[in-house]
Amino acid sequence: MPKQVDHEQRRRLLAEAVFAVIGTRGFEAVSLRDVAEQAGVSMGTVQHYFPAKQQMLLFALSHMRARVLTRLQAAVAALHEPARRDLIRAATATMLPVDPAGREEACVNIAFFSAATVTPAYAEQLRDGYGRILTVTVAGFREASRSGELRDGIDPDVEGPALYFLTQGLVGPILVGLYTPAEALSLVDAQLDRVFRPASL
């Protein structure tokens, strides 16, 4: 029998090759040929799944969301009876370039942001991603507020976006070495200390 090909897995493999090319050579270096070489497949294989470069890049951008979610699920699964603060902290750390996977994702994300200023299709995906993350972040803060975990006077609809955009603002400084991952996470913890009540003993 002919070997069964997992087409979705093949697309994900090509998306990972896109990330590797961007991470080592930059966004402008991405071509169907470069991705084929990086993935160890033929040019024809890449063209079978993505006839045009923009189709390939759009899929790679959507794959980024799934990749980050997988890492977040693993981080949460490693926590023992996490409080709401622990879950929010884990999500925040996952979005920062504090490990090799996060660093690669941050480099790719920044490359797409630059391209999105002149490519509406990229901008649309990025706006959608922002919207989804903000919705989840605010929902987490609202749940913490309902359960009495937030300090008095804390508005979850303000603090949710504030934490997320603090995280976004730390990406560049970590990538260029202005802050170490540990220093950046200390800033995140200080923000969480300001918002959340101390854990009961």
Phi and psi in degrees as a GROMACS rama.xvg file:
@    title "Ramachandran Plot"
@    xaxis  label "Phi"
@    yaxis  label "Psi"
@TYPE xy
-66.0428  146.579  PRO-2
-66.3755  132.055  LYS-3
-76.712  131.856  GLN-4
-103.821  127.27  VAL-5
-83.6178  99.4379  ASP-6
-66.7841  -35.8268  HIS-7
-68.3096  -38.8797  GLU-8
-63.6438  -38.1002  GLN-9
-65.1562  -40.2992  ARG-10
-63.5646  -40.8791  ARG-11
-64.6759  -38.1537  ARG-12
-59.7038  -42.0903  LEU-13
-68.5875  -36.6383  LEU-14
-62.8769  -42.1626  ALA-15
-63.2995  -34.9734  GLU-16
-66.2273  -37.4686  ALA-17
-58.9601  -46.0382  VAL-18
-59.8879  -42.3202  PHE-19
-65.0991  -40.7527  ALA-20
-65.1938  -45.5127  VAL-21
-61.6019  -43.2787  ILE-22
-65.4073  -29.1126  GLY-23
-103.071  -28.2093  THR-24
-126.48  -7.40176  ARG-25
95.3367  163.036  GLY-26
-62.1559  -40.9633  PHE-27
-67.051  -19.3938  GLU-28
-79.9959  -10.2245  ALA-29
-70.5798  124.001  VAL-30
-141.571  163.997  SER-31
-59.2561  -38.2828  LEU-32
-67.1623  -44.5041  ARG-33
-62.445  -40.4088  ASP-34
-67.2097  -40.1312  VAL-35
-59.6085  -44.7393  ALA-36
-63.689  -43.8636  GLU-37
-63.7252  -38.3834  GLN-38
-83.4081  -11.909  ALA-39
73.8405  32.8466  GLY-40
-126.734  172.776  VAL-41
-79.2348  158.988  SER-42
-59.4179  -37.5437  MET-43
-62.455  -35.279  GLY-44
-63.9774  -45.1874  THR-45
-61.4049  -44.8099  VAL-46
-66.7236  -26.9846  GLN-47
-63.1632  -40.9281  HIS-48
-88.3183  -34.2973  TYR-49
-135.982  90.9864  PHE-50
-60.1034  -26.3925  PRO-51
-126.926  150.73  ALA-52
-58.9348  -42.3145  LYS-53
-64.3305  -35.8411  GLN-54
-60.3732  -42.9242  GLN-55
-63.2344  -44.0087  MET-56
-68.2468  -37.4401  LEU-57
-64.4412  -40.4131  LEU-58
-65.5241  -41.0599  PHE-59
-60.299  -39.9066  ALA-60
-65.5095  -39.7807  LEU-61
-70.1526  -33.2404  SER-62
-65.4998  -30.4414  HIS-63
-56.161  -43.3946  MET-64
-59.7643  -45.2144  ARG-65
-65.5099  -37.124  ALA-66
-65.6085  -45.3616  ARG-67
-63.7699  -41.0348  VAL-68
-61.4003  -40.7546  LEU-69
-61.6122  -42.052  THR-70
-67.2672  -38.362  ARG-71
-64.6923  -42.7487  LEU-72
-60.9067  -37.6741  GLN-73
-67.5094  -40.4234  ALA-74
-64.6968  -41.048  ALA-75
-68.2853  -40.1412  VAL-76
-62.9007  -25.9868  ALA-77
-79.2496  -10.6747  ALA-78
-84.0243  145.479  LEU-79
-104.209  114.379  HIS-80
46.9164  60.3942  GLU-81
-70.2084  141.353  PRO-82
-80.746  172.621  ALA-83
-60.4963  -38.9674  ARG-84
-59.2183  -42.03  ARG-85
-60.9953  -40.5598  ASP-86
-66.6208  -42.8306  LEU-87
-66.3304  -40.2411  ILE-88
-64.16  -41.4513  ARG-89
-62.7182  -41.5532  ALA-90
-64.9276  -41.2027  ALA-91
-63.8819  -45.3941  THR-92
-63.1097  -35.4191  ALA-93
-64.4452  -30.7397  THR-94
-85.8132  -2.22319  MET-95
-101.77  149.856  LEU-96
-80.6339  65.7396  PRO-97
-102.241  0.680671  VAL-98
-147.249  171.211  ASP-99
-56.6303  -42.088  PRO-100
-65.164  -44.3341  ALA-101
-65.2178  -35.6717  GLY-102
-66.505  -43.2236  ARG-103
-62.3784  -44.0928  GLU-104
-63.3784  -38.691  GLU-105
-64.9137  -42.766  ALA-106
-61.6123  -42.8594  CYS-107
-66.0684  -42.7555  VAL-108
-61.8772  -44.5472  ASN-109
-62.6011  -39.3148  ILE-110
-61.5191  -41.108  ALA-111
-69.4896  -35.5346  PHE-112
-60.2903  -42.5148  PHE-113
-62.9832  -44.2597  SER-114
-68.494  -28.7838  ALA-115
-66.9127  -20.6129  ALA-116
-66.5391  -20.1717  THR-117
-123.805  0.836624  VAL-118
-127.207  99.5348  THR-119
-56.0634  -32.6721  PRO-120
-65.1064  -38.4568  ALA-121
-68.3913  -42.5325  TYR-122
-60.0285  -39.3922  ALA-123
-63.3352  -44.1334  GLU-124
-64.5945  -40.4183  GLN-125
-67.4541  -40.3352  LEU-126
-61.1455  -42.7958  ARG-127
-61.6711  -42.2067  ASP-128
-63.6782  -44.4408  GLY-129
-56.2897  -47.8309  TYR-130
-59.8355  -43.4493  GLY-131
-63.1307  -46.2681  ARG-132
-65.8141  -41.9344  ILE-133
-63.4235  -39.7839  LEU-134
-61.0721  -45.8808  THR-135
-66.6073  -40.7609  VAL-136
-63.9156  -47.2253  THR-137
-63.5423  -39.5438  VAL-138
-60.1855  -39.3859  ALA-139
-64.2634  -41.2428  GLY-140
-68.9264  -37.5319  PHE-141
-63.616  -41.2796  ARG-142
-64.1948  -40.6437  GLU-143
-63.5113  -36.3784  ALA-144
-65.8361  -44.8346  SER-145
-62.8369  -32.8573  ARG-146
-89.6652  5.69596  SER-147
77.131  19.2511  GLY-148
-85.4802  -17.5575  GLU-149
-90.4346  152.922  LEU-150
-68.2486  160.496  ARG-151
-60.6837  140.573  ASP-152
82.1729  2.50768  GLY-153
-84.7412  126.059  ILE-154
-97.2016  111.35  ASP-155
-62.2649  -28.3684  PRO-156
-73.5032  -15.582  ASP-157
-96.7759  -45.4744  VAL-158
-72.5135  -28.8822  GLU-159
-60.7913  -58.2183  GLY-160
-60.9978  -35.7993  PRO-161
-60.96  -42.6629  ALA-162
-67.1956  -42.748  LEU-163
-62.5823  -44.2438  TYR-164
-77.5488  -22.519  PHE-165
-61.904  -44.4989  LEU-166
-58.7811  -47.7354  THR-167
-61.1066  -38.6935  GLN-168
-69.2024  -19.6239  GLY-169
-86.1  -14.8342  LEU-170
-59.6044  -53.8303  VAL-171
-60.0615  -49.4456  GLY-172
-57.5453  -33.8803  PRO-173
-70.019  -44.3515  ILE-174
-61.1685  -36.9342  LEU-175
-93.5806  1.02476  VAL-176
88.0461  10.7812  GLY-177
-69.2842  -38.67  LEU-178
-121.602  142.14  TYR-179
-79.168  160.852  THR-180
-54.1301  -40.3237  PRO-181
-64.478  -40.9939  ALA-182
-65.6445  -40.262  GLU-183
-65.2343  -42.6654  ALA-184
-66.7706  -29.9746  LEU-185
-64.195  -37.8742  SER-186
-65.2365  -41.1377  LEU-187
-61.2619  -45.1102  VAL-188
-63.2785  -37.4558  ASP-189
-64.5568  -38.5324  ALA-190
-65.6375  -41.5846  GLN-191
-67.0534  -37.0159  LEU-192
-61.6137  -36.2322  ASP-193
-68.52  -29.228  ARG-194
-96.7594  -39.9541  VAL-195
-96.3449  147.193  PHE-196
-67.2314  151.02  ARG-197
-58.8973  144.333  PRO-198
-64.0526  136.819  ALA-199
-71.2667  142.972  SER-200
